[in-house]
Amino acid sequence: MGSCPIDHSLDDVKQKLEDQKDVMPAALYHDTARFFHDEQPQSILNEGFHLLKKYDLAGQEEKENRNAALQQLLQRGE
């Protein structure tokens, strides 16, 4: 993902996650929703937002890469 000068809010990330719910693996969606239930550092919010942005338009290989990156993000934030 490229860098973005915009800081995204927790609500932005939650909305983006809801937008992608139907095209994400159910377990990953639930883990991610649980993780972003509470406030996170700005860097994690921004990274999460960009991993979810246009997720539905990504090819299968790109989705797998994003899924792995989301899993890593969730583990880093614990």
mmCIF file as gemmi writes it, N, C-alpha and C atoms, coordinates in Angstrom:
data_model
loop_
_atom_site.group_PDB
_atom_site.id
_atom_site.type_symbol
_atom_site.label_atom_id
_atom_site.label_alt_id
_atom_site.label_comp_id
_atom_site.label_asym_id
_atom_site.label_entity_id
_atom_site.label_seq_id
_atom_site.pdbx_PDB_ins_code
_atom_site.Cartn_x
_atom_site.Cartn_y
_atom_site.Cartn_z
_atom_site.occupancy
_atom_site.B_iso_or_equiv
_atom_site.pdbx_formal_charge
_atom_site.auth_seq_id
_atom_site.auth_asym_id
_atom_site.pdbx_PDB_model_num
ATOM 1 N N . MET Axp A 1 ? 0.845 -1.173 0 1 0 ? 1 A 1
ATOM 2 C CA . MET Axp A 1 ? 0 0 0 1 0 ? 1 A 1
ATOM 3 C C . MET Axp A 1 ? 0.891 1.236 0 1 0 ? 1 A 1
ATOM 4 N N . GLY Axp A 2 ? 0.515 2.211 -0.742 1 0 ? 2 A 1
ATOM 5 C CA . GLY Axp A 2 ? 1.264 3.456 -0.75 1 0 ? 2 A 1
ATOM 6 C C . GLY Axp A 2 ? 0.964 4.266 0.494 1 0 ? 2 A 1
ATOM 7 N N . SER Axp A 3 ? 1.832 5.219 0.775 1 0 ? 3 A 1
ATOM 8 C CA . SER Axp A 3 ? 1.586 6.049 1.955 1 0 ? 3 A 1
ATOM 9 C C . SER Axp A 3 ? 0.531 7.096 1.615 1 0 ? 3 A 1
ATOM 10 N N . CYS Axp A 4 ? -0.182 7.514 2.646 1 0 ? 4 A 1
ATOM 11 C CA . CYS Axp A 4 ? -1.269 8.466 2.474 1 0 ? 4 A 1
ATOM 12 C C . CYS Axp A 4 ? -1.14 9.525 3.559 1 0 ? 4 A 1
ATOM 13 N N . PRO Axp A 5 ? -1.262 10.784 3.202 1 0 ? 5 A 1
ATOM 14 C CA . PRO Axp A 5 ? -1.102 11.839 4.196 1 0 ? 5 A 1
ATOM 15 C C . PRO Axp A 5 ? -2.338 12.032 5.095 1 0 ? 5 A 1
ATOM 16 N N . ILE Axp A 6 ? -3.41 11.302 4.824 1 0 ? 6 A 1
ATOM 17 C CA . ILE Axp A 6 ? -4.659 11.485 5.579 1 0 ? 6 A 1
ATOM 18 C C . ILE Axp A 6 ? -4.695 10.525 6.76 1 0 ? 6 A 1
ATOM 19 N N . ASP Axp A 7 ? -4.99 11.06 7.942 1 0 ? 7 A 1
ATOM 20 C CA . ASP Axp A 7 ? -5.21 10.213 9.111 1 0 ? 7 A 1
ATOM 21 C C . ASP Axp A 7 ? -6.675 9.788 9.123 1 0 ? 7 A 1
ATOM 22 N N . HIS Axp A 8 ? -6.893 8.493 9.247 1 0 ? 8 A 1
ATOM 23 C CA . HIS Axp A 8 ? -8.245 7.945 9.237 1 0 ? 8 A 1
ATOM 24 C C . HIS Axp A 8 ? -8.699 7.679 10.67 1 0 ? 8 A 1
ATOM 25 N N . SER Axp A 9 ? -9.951 7.961 10.947 1 0 ? 9 A 1
ATOM 26 C CA . SER Axp A 9 ? -10.507 7.763 12.284 1 0 ? 9 A 1
ATOM 27 C C . SER Axp A 9 ? -10.911 6.303 12.48 1 0 ? 9 A 1
ATOM 28 N N . LEU Axp A 10 ? -11.17 5.947 13.726 1 0 ? 10 A 1
ATOM 29 C CA . LEU Axp A 10 ? -11.668 4.613 14.036 1 0 ? 10 A 1
ATOM 30 C C . LEU Axp A 10 ? -12.994 4.377 13.307 1 0 ? 10 A 1
ATOM 31 N N . ASP Axp A 11 ? -13.845 5.384 13.261 1 0 ? 11 A 1
ATOM 32 C CA . ASP Axp A 11 ? -15.114 5.245 12.542 1 0 ? 11 A 1
ATOM 33 C C . ASP Axp A 11 ? -14.904 5.011 11.05 1 0 ? 11 A 1
ATOM 34 N N . ASP Axp A 12 ? -13.89 5.669 10.455 1 0 ? 12 A 1
ATOM 35 C CA . ASP Axp A 12 ? -13.569 5.443 9.041 1 0 ? 12 A 1
ATOM 36 C C . ASP Axp A 12 ? -13.216 3.97 8.806 1 0 ? 12 A 1
ATOM 37 N N . VAL Axp A 13 ? -12.382 3.433 9.697 1 0 ? 13 A 1
ATOM 38 C CA . VAL Axp A 13 ? -11.942 2.042 9.552 1 0 ? 13 A 1
ATOM 39 C C . VAL Axp A 13 ? -13.126 1.096 9.736 1 0 ? 13 A 1
ATOM 40 N N . LYS Axp A 14 ? -13.946 1.352 10.741 1 0 ? 14 A 1
ATOM 41 C CA . LYS Axp A 14 ? -15.121 0.498 10.971 1 0 ? 14 A 1
ATOM 42 C C . LYS Axp A 14 ? -16.065 0.52 9.769 1 0 ? 14 A 1
ATOM 43 N N . GLN Axp A 15 ? -16.27 1.68 9.179 1 0 ? 15 A 1
ATOM 44 C CA . GLN Axp A 15 ? -17.146 1.781 8.013 1 0 ? 15 A 1
ATOM 45 C C . GLN Axp A 15 ? -16.556 1.045 6.813 1 0 ? 15 A 1
ATOM 46 N N . LYS Axp A 16 ? -15.257 1.2 6.619 1 0 ? 16 A 1
ATOM 47 C CA . LYS Axp A 16 ? -14.593 0.517 5.498 1 0 ? 16 A 1
ATOM 48 C C . LYS Axp A 16 ? -14.682 -0.994 5.704 1 0 ? 16 A 1
ATOM 49 N N . LEU Axp A 17 ? -14.523 -1.454 6.934 1 0 ? 17 A 1
ATOM 50 C CA . LEU Axp A 17 ? -14.641 -2.874 7.231 1 0 ? 17 A 1
ATOM 51 C C . LEU Axp A 17 ? -16.058 -3.371 6.919 1 0 ? 17 A 1
ATOM 52 N N . GLU Axp A 18 ? -17.068 -2.616 7.322 1 0 ? 18 A 1
ATOM 53 C CA . GLU Axp A 18 ? -18.453 -2.996 7.024 1 0 ? 18 A 1
ATOM 54 C C . GLU Axp A 18 ? -18.696 -3.045 5.522 1 0 ? 18 A 1
ATOM 55 N N . ASP Axp A 19 ? -18.097 -2.111 4.785 1 0 ? 19 A 1
ATOM 56 C CA . ASP Axp A 19 ? -18.251 -2.085 3.328 1 0 ? 19 A 1
ATOM 57 C C . ASP Axp A 19 ? -17.707 -3.363 2.685 1 0 ? 19 A 1
ATOM 58 N N . GLN Axp A 20 ? -16.697 -3.977 3.319 1 0 ? 20 A 1
ATOM 59 C CA . GLN Axp A 20 ? -16.014 -5.143 2.727 1 0 ? 20 A 1
ATOM 60 C C . GLN Axp A 20 ? -16.463 -6.469 3.352 1 0 ? 20 A 1
ATOM 61 N N . LYS Axp A 21 ? -17.365 -6.406 4.289 1 0 ? 21 A 1
ATOM 62 C CA . LYS Axp A 21 ? -17.788 -7.588 5.054 1 0 ? 21 A 1
ATOM 63 C C . LYS Axp A 21 ? -18.16 -8.775 4.168 1 0 ? 21 A 1
ATOM 64 N N . ASP Axp A 22 ? -18.923 -8.531 3.134 1 0 ? 22 A 1
ATOM 65 C CA . ASP Axp A 22 ? -19.443 -9.616 2.307 1 0 ? 22 A 1
ATOM 66 C C . ASP Axp A 22 ? -18.397 -10.281 1.416 1 0 ? 22 A 1
ATOM 67 N N . VAL Axp A 23 ? -17.249 -9.656 1.257 1 0 ? 23 A 1
ATOM 68 C CA . VAL Axp A 23 ? -16.223 -10.224 0.369 1 0 ? 23 A 1
ATOM 69 C C . VAL Axp A 23 ? -14.987 -10.702 1.127 1 0 ? 23 A 1
ATOM 70 N N . MET Axp A 24 ? -15.024 -10.582 2.45 1 0 ? 24 A 1
ATOM 71 C CA . MET Axp A 24 ? -13.904 -11.038 3.28 1 0 ? 24 A 1
ATOM 72 C C . MET Axp A 24 ? -14.21 -12.403 3.876 1 0 ? 24 A 1
ATOM 73 N N . PRO Axp A 25 ? -13.161 -13.189 4.178 1 0 ? 25 A 1
ATOM 74 C CA . PRO Axp A 25 ? -13.4 -14.423 4.928 1 0 ? 25 A 1
ATOM 75 C C . PRO Axp A 25 ? -14.068 -14.075 6.265 1 0 ? 25 A 1
ATOM 76 N N . ALA Axp A 26 ? -15.093 -14.822 6.649 1 0 ? 26 A 1
ATOM 77 C CA . ALA Axp A 26 ? -15.877 -14.502 7.841 1 0 ? 26 A 1
ATOM 78 C C . ALA Axp A 26 ? -15.015 -14.404 9.099 1 0 ? 26 A 1
ATOM 79 N N . ALA Axp A 27 ? -14.1 -15.337 9.288 1 0 ? 27 A 1
ATOM 80 C CA . ALA Axp A 27 ? -13.263 -15.329 10.493 1 0 ? 27 A 1
ATOM 81 C C . ALA Axp A 27 ? -12.39 -14.078 10.539 1 0 ? 27 A 1
ATOM 82 N N . LEU Axp A 28 ? -11.837 -13.701 9.406 1 0 ? 28 A 1
ATOM 83 C CA . LEU Axp A 28 ? -10.995 -12.506 9.361 1 0 ? 28 A 1
ATOM 84 C C . LEU Axp A 28 ? -11.829 -11.256 9.622 1 0 ? 28 A 1
ATOM 85 N N . TYR Axp A 29 ? -13.007 -11.207 9.059 1 0 ? 29 A 1
ATOM 86 C CA . TYR Axp A 29 ? -13.892 -10.069 9.319 1 0 ? 29 A 1
ATOM 87 C C . TYR Axp A 29 ? -14.166 -9.943 10.822 1 0 ? 29 A 1
ATOM 88 N N . HIS Axp A 30 ? -14.544 -11.045 11.461 1 0 ? 30 A 1
ATOM 89 C CA . HIS Axp A 30 ? -14.893 -11.001 12.887 1 0 ? 30 A 1
ATOM 90 C C . HIS Axp A 30 ? -13.683 -10.629 13.748 1 0 ? 30 A 1
ATOM 91 N N . ASP Axp A 31 ? -12.521 -11.201 13.429 1 0 ? 31 A 1
ATOM 92 C CA . ASP Axp A 31 ? -11.301 -10.857 14.179 1 0 ? 31 A 1
ATOM 93 C C . ASP Axp A 31 ? -10.966 -9.378 14.021 1 0 ? 31 A 1
ATOM 94 N N . THR Axp A 32 ? -11.107 -8.88 12.802 1 0 ? 32 A 1
ATOM 95 C CA . THR Axp A 32 ? -10.789 -7.478 12.527 1 0 ? 32 A 1
ATOM 96 C C . THR Axp A 32 ? -11.798 -6.554 13.199 1 0 ? 32 A 1
ATOM 97 N N . ALA Axp A 33 ? -13.071 -6.919 13.16 1 0 ? 33 A 1
ATOM 98 C CA . ALA Axp A 33 ? -14.101 -6.106 13.82 1 0 ? 33 A 1
ATOM 99 C C . ALA Axp A 33 ? -13.862 -6.048 15.325 1 0 ? 33 A 1
ATOM 100 N N . ARG Axp A 34 ? -13.494 -7.176 15.909 1 0 ? 34 A 1
ATOM 101 C CA . ARG Axp A 34 ? -13.197 -7.214 17.342 1 0 ? 34 A 1
ATOM 102 C C . ARG Axp A 34 ? -11.993 -6.322 17.658 1 0 ? 34 A 1
ATOM 103 N N . PHE Axp A 35 ? -10.967 -6.406 16.829 1 0 ? 35 A 1
ATOM 104 C CA . PHE Axp A 35 ? -9.742 -5.629 17.032 1 0 ? 35 A 1
ATOM 105 C C . PHE Axp A 35 ? -10.024 -4.128 16.972 1 0 ? 35 A 1
ATOM 106 N N . PHE Axp A 36 ? -10.832 -3.72 16.001 1 0 ? 36 A 1
ATOM 107 C CA . PHE Axp A 36 ? -11.121 -2.294 15.828 1 0 ? 36 A 1
ATOM 108 C C . PHE Axp A 36 ? -12.345 -1.844 16.627 1 0 ? 36 A 1
ATOM 109 N N . HIS Axp A 37 ? -12.776 -2.664 17.574 1 0 ? 37 A 1
ATOM 110 C CA . HIS Axp A 37 ? -13.862 -2.245 18.462 1 0 ? 37 A 1
ATOM 111 C C . HIS Axp A 37 ? -13.387 -1.112 19.36 1 0 ? 37 A 1
ATOM 112 N N . ASP Axp A 38 ? -12.102 -1.175 19.741 1 0 ? 38 A 1
ATOM 113 C CA . ASP Axp A 38 ? -11.513 -0.173 20.624 1 0 ? 38 A 1
ATOM 114 C C . ASP Axp A 38 ? -10.542 0.708 19.849 1 0 ? 38 A 1
ATOM 115 N N . GLU Axp A 39 ? -10.264 1.855 20.414 1 0 ? 39 A 1
ATOM 116 C CA . GLU Axp A 39 ? -9.325 2.807 19.793 1 0 ? 39 A 1
ATOM 117 C C . GLU Axp A 39 ? -7.967 2.143 19.593 1 0 ? 39 A 1
ATOM 118 N N . GLN Axp A 40 ? -7.319 2.486 18.502 1 0 ? 40 A 1
ATOM 119 C CA . GLN Axp A 40 ? -5.992 1.971 18.165 1 0 ? 40 A 1
ATOM 120 C C . GLN Axp A 40 ? -5.096 3.157 17.835 1 0 ? 40 A 1
ATOM 121 N N . PRO Axp A 41 ? -3.772 2.939 17.866 1 0 ? 41 A 1
ATOM 122 C CA . PRO Axp A 41 ? -2.862 4.01 17.468 1 0 ? 41 A 1
ATOM 123 C C . PRO Axp A 41 ? -3.141 4.451 16.025 1 0 ? 41 A 1
ATOM 124 N N . GLN Axp A 42 ? -2.851 5.702 15.742 1 0 ? 42 A 1
ATOM 125 C CA . GLN Axp A 42 ? -3.134 6.258 14.411 1 0 ? 42 A 1
ATOM 126 C C . GLN Axp A 42 ? -2.479 5.459 13.296 1 0 ? 42 A 1
ATOM 127 N N . SER Axp A 43 ? -1.269 5.008 13.503 1 0 ? 43 A 1
ATOM 128 C CA . SER Axp A 43 ? -0.573 4.248 12.454 1 0 ? 43 A 1
ATOM 129 C C . SER Axp A 43 ? -1.319 2.957 12.113 1 0 ? 43 A 1
ATOM 130 N N . ILE Axp A 44 ? -1.896 2.308 13.119 1 0 ? 44 A 1
ATOM 131 C CA . ILE Axp A 44 ? -2.65 1.07 12.887 1 0 ? 44 A 1
ATOM 132 C C . ILE Axp A 44 ? -3.979 1.376 12.206 1 0 ? 44 A 1
ATOM 133 N N . LEU Axp A 45 ? -4.62 2.47 12.602 1 0 ? 45 A 1
ATOM 134 C CA . LEU Axp A 45 ? -5.865 2.876 11.925 1 0 ? 45 A 1
ATOM 135 C C . LEU Axp A 45 ? -5.609 3.126 10.441 1 0 ? 45 A 1
ATOM 136 N N . ASN Axp A 46 ? -4.552 3.865 10.145 1 0 ? 46 A 1
ATOM 137 C CA . ASN Axp A 46 ? -4.242 4.181 8.747 1 0 ? 46 A 1
ATOM 138 C C . ASN Axp A 46 ? -3.921 2.925 7.946 1 0 ? 46 A 1
ATOM 139 N N . GLU Axp A 47 ? -3.109 2.046 8.518 1 0 ? 47 A 1
ATOM 140 C CA . GLU Axp A 47 ? -2.742 0.826 7.805 1 0 ? 47 A 1
ATOM 141 C C . GLU Axp A 47 ? -3.966 -0.058 7.584 1 0 ? 47 A 1
ATOM 142 N N . GLY Axp A 48 ? -4.792 -0.199 8.613 1 0 ? 48 A 1
ATOM 143 C CA . GLY Axp A 48 ? -6.005 -0.999 8.475 1 0 ? 48 A 1
ATOM 144 C C . GLY Axp A 48 ? -6.931 -0.454 7.407 1 0 ? 48 A 1
ATOM 145 N N . PHE Axp A 49 ? -7.103 0.863 7.395 1 0 ? 49 A 1
ATOM 146 C CA . PHE Axp A 49 ? -7.966 1.491 6.4 1 0 ? 49 A 1
ATOM 147 C C . PHE Axp A 49 ? -7.476 1.17 4.991 1 0 ? 49 A 1
ATOM 148 N N . HIS Axp A 50 ? -6.175 1.289 4.772 1 0 ? 50 A 1
ATOM 149 C CA . HIS Axp A 50 ? -5.655 1.086 3.423 1 0 ? 50 A 1
ATOM 150 C C . HIS Axp A 50 ? -5.639 -0.374 3.004 1 0 ? 50 A 1
ATOM 151 N N . LEU Axp A 51 ? -5.559 -1.288 3.965 1 0 ? 51 A 1
ATOM 152 C CA . LEU Axp A 51 ? -5.681 -2.701 3.619 1 0 ? 51 A 1
ATOM 153 C C . LEU Axp A 51 ? -7.122 -3.037 3.219 1 0 ? 51 A 1
ATOM 154 N N . LEU Axp A 52 ? -8.074 -2.337 3.804 1 0 ? 52 A 1
ATOM 155 C CA . LEU Axp A 52 ? -9.486 -2.589 3.5 1 0 ? 52 A 1
ATOM 156 C C . LEU Axp A 52 ? -9.979 -1.821 2.277 1 0 ? 52 A 1
ATOM 157 N N . LYS Axp A 53 ? -9.331 -0.698 1.971 1 0 ? 53 A 1
ATOM 158 C CA . LYS Axp A 53 ? -9.76 0.15 0.859 1 0 ? 53 A 1
ATOM 159 C C . LYS Axp A 53 ? -9.68 -0.627 -0.461 1 0 ? 53 A 1
ATOM 160 N N . LYS Axp A 54 ? -10.783 -0.641 -1.181 1 0 ? 54 A 1
ATOM 161 C CA . LYS Axp A 54 ? -10.894 -1.317 -2.478 1 0 ? 54 A 1
ATOM 162 C C . LYS Axp A 54 ? -10.561 -2.807 -2.402 1 0 ? 54 A 1
ATOM 163 N N . TYR Axp A 55 ? -10.724 -3.39 -1.225 1 0 ? 55 A 1
ATOM 164 C CA . TYR Axp A 55 ? -10.501 -4.825 -1.04 1 0 ? 55 A 1
ATOM 165 C C . TYR Axp A 55 ? -11.363 -5.621 -2.016 1 0 ? 55 A 1
ATOM 166 N N . ASP Axp A 56 ? -12.606 -5.187 -2.187 1 0 ? 56 A 1
ATOM 167 C CA . ASP Axp A 56 ? -13.539 -5.897 -3.055 1 0 ? 56 A 1
ATOM 168 C C . ASP Axp A 56 ? -13.119 -5.894 -4.518 1 0 ? 56 A 1
ATOM 169 N N . LEU Axp A 57 ? -12.284 -4.952 -4.91 1 0 ? 57 A 1
ATOM 170 C CA . LEU Axp A 57 ? -11.843 -4.857 -6.304 1 0 ? 57 A 1
ATOM 171 C C . LEU Axp A 57 ? -10.531 -5.599 -6.56 1 0 ? 57 A 1
ATOM 172 N N . ALA Axp A 58 ? -9.897 -6.066 -5.492 1 0 ? 58 A 1
ATOM 173 C CA . ALA Axp A 58 ? -8.603 -6.736 -5.62 1 0 ? 58 A 1
ATOM 174 C C . ALA Axp A 58 ? -8.775 -8.139 -6.187 1 0 ? 58 A 1
ATOM 175 N N . GLY Axp A 59 ? -7.755 -8.59 -6.908 1 0 ? 59 A 1
ATOM 176 C CA . GLY Axp A 59 ? -7.734 -9.959 -7.395 1 0 ? 59 A 1
ATOM 177 C C . GLY Axp A 59 ? -7.489 -10.923 -6.245 1 0 ? 59 A 1
ATOM 178 N N . GLN Axp A 60 ? -7.625 -12.213 -6.514 1 0 ? 60 A 1
ATOM 179 C CA . GLN Axp A 60 ? -7.503 -13.221 -5.451 1 0 ? 60 A 1
ATOM 180 C C . GLN Axp A 60 ? -6.128 -13.167 -4.783 1 0 ? 60 A 1
ATOM 181 N N . GLU Axp A 61 ? -5.069 -13.05 -5.547 1 0 ? 61 A 1
ATOM 182 C CA . GLU Axp A 61 ? -3.723 -13.012 -4.958 1 0 ? 61 A 1
ATOM 183 C C . GLU Axp A 61 ? -3.551 -11.775 -4.072 1 0 ? 61 A 1
ATOM 184 N N . GLU Axp A 62 ? -4.052 -10.632 -4.535 1 0 ? 62 A 1
ATOM 185 C CA . GLU Axp A 62 ? -3.971 -9.402 -3.744 1 0 ? 62 A 1
ATOM 186 C C . GLU Axp A 62 ? -4.795 -9.535 -2.464 1 0 ? 62 A 1
ATOM 187 N N . LYS Axp A 63 ? -5.957 -10.162 -2.545 1 0 ? 63 A 1
ATOM 188 C CA . LYS Axp A 63 ? -6.771 -10.374 -1.341 1 0 ? 63 A 1
ATOM 189 C C . LYS Axp A 63 ? -6.026 -11.243 -0.337 1 0 ? 63 A 1
ATOM 190 N N . GLU Axp A 64 ? -5.371 -12.286 -0.824 1 0 ? 64 A 1
ATOM 191 C CA . GLU Axp A 64 ? -4.607 -13.16 0.07 1 0 ? 64 A 1
ATOM 192 C C . GLU Axp A 64 ? -3.473 -12.378 0.745 1 0 ? 64 A 1
ATOM 193 N N . ASN Axp A 65 ? -2.814 -11.504 -0.017 1 0 ? 65 A 1
ATOM 194 C CA . ASN Axp A 65 ? -1.754 -10.67 0.557 1 0 ? 65 A 1
ATOM 195 C C . ASN Axp A 65 ? -2.321 -9.729 1.618 1 0 ? 65 A 1
ATOM 196 N N . ARG Axp A 66 ? -3.455 -9.138 1.329 1 0 ? 66 A 1
ATOM 197 C CA . ARG Axp A 66 ? -4.086 -8.229 2.293 1 0 ? 66 A 1
ATOM 198 C C . ARG Axp A 66 ? -4.573 -8.985 3.523 1 0 ? 66 A 1
ATOM 199 N N . ASN Axp A 67 ? -5.108 -10.191 3.323 1 0 ? 67 A 1
ATOM 200 C CA . ASN Axp A 67 ? -5.544 -11.005 4.457 1 0 ? 67 A 1
ATOM 201 C C . ASN Axp A 67 ? -4.363 -11.277 5.392 1 0 ? 67 A 1
ATOM 202 N N . ALA Axp A 68 ? -3.23 -11.65 4.812 1 0 ? 68 A 1
ATOM 203 C CA . ALA Axp A 68 ? -2.034 -11.92 5.611 1 0 ? 68 A 1
ATOM 204 C C . ALA Axp A 68 ? -1.569 -10.654 6.327 1 0 ? 68 A 1
ATOM 205 N N . ALA Axp A 69 ? -1.6 -9.525 5.63 1 0 ? 69 A 1
ATOM 206 C CA . ALA Axp A 69 ? -1.183 -8.258 6.232 1 0 ? 69 A 1
ATOM 207 C C . ALA Axp A 69 ? -2.133 -7.852 7.36 1 0 ? 69 A 1
ATOM 208 N N . LEU Axp A 70 ? -3.432 -8.084 7.193 1 0 ? 70 A 1
ATOM 209 C CA . LEU Axp A 70 ? -4.391 -7.792 8.259 1 0 ? 70 A 1
ATOM 210 C C . LEU Axp A 70 ? -4.127 -8.673 9.48 1 0 ? 70 A 1
ATOM 211 N N . GLN Axp A 71 ? -3.851 -9.959 9.244 1 0 ? 71 A 1
ATOM 212 C CA . GLN Axp A 71 ? -3.535 -10.853 10.359 1 0 ? 71 A 1
ATOM 213 C C . GLN Axp A 71 ? -2.312 -10.35 11.122 1 0 ? 71 A 1
ATOM 214 N N . GLN Axp A 72 ? -1.288 -9.927 10.395 1 0 ? 72 A 1
ATOM 215 C CA . GLN Axp A 72 ? -0.078 -9.394 11.034 1 0 ? 72 A 1
ATOM 216 C C . GLN Axp A 72 ? -0.399 -8.129 11.815 1 0 ? 72 A 1
ATOM 217 N N . LEU Axp A 73 ? -1.227 -7.273 11.247 1 0 ? 73 A 1
ATOM 218 C CA . LEU Axp A 73 ? -1.616 -6.035 11.921 1 0 ? 73 A 1
ATOM 219 C C . LEU Axp A 73 ? -2.344 -6.351 13.227 1 0 ? 73 A 1
ATOM 220 N N . LEU Axp A 74 ? -3.236 -7.32 13.201 1 0 ? 74 A 1
ATOM 221 C CA . LEU Axp A 74 ? -3.98 -7.689 14.397 1 0 ? 74 A 1
ATOM 222 C C . LEU Axp A 74 ? -3.042 -8.23 15.474 1 0 ? 74 A 1
ATOM 223 N N . GLN Axp A 75 ? -2.063 -9.001 15.07 1 0 ? 75 A 1
ATOM 224 C CA . GLN Axp A 75 ? -1.11 -9.554 16.027 1 0 ? 75 A 1
ATOM 225 C C . GLN Axp A 75 ? -0.201 -8.461 16.604 1 0 ? 75 A 1
ATOM 226 N N . ARG Axp A 76 ? 0.177 -7.527 15.772 1 0 ? 76 A 1
ATOM 227 C CA . ARG Axp A 76 ? 1.038 -6.419 16.235 1 0 ? 76 A 1
ATOM 228 C C . ARG Axp A 76 ? 0.326 -5.547 17.25 1 0 ? 76 A 1
ATOM 229 N N . GLY Axp A 77 ? -0.973 -5.373 17.061 1 0 ? 77 A 1
ATOM 230 C CA . GLY Axp A 77 ? -1.732 -4.485 17.921 1 0 ? 77 A 1
ATOM 231 C C . GLY Axp A 77 ? -2.147 -5.086 19.248 1 0 ? 77 A 1
ATOM 232 N N . GLU Axp A 78 ? -1.944 -6.385 19.411 1 0 ? 78 A 1
ATOM 233 C CA . GLU Axp A 78 ? -2.376 -7.037 20.667 1 0 ? 78 A 1
ATOM 234 C C . GLU Axp A 78 ? -1.511 -6.627 21.834 1 0 ? 78 A 1
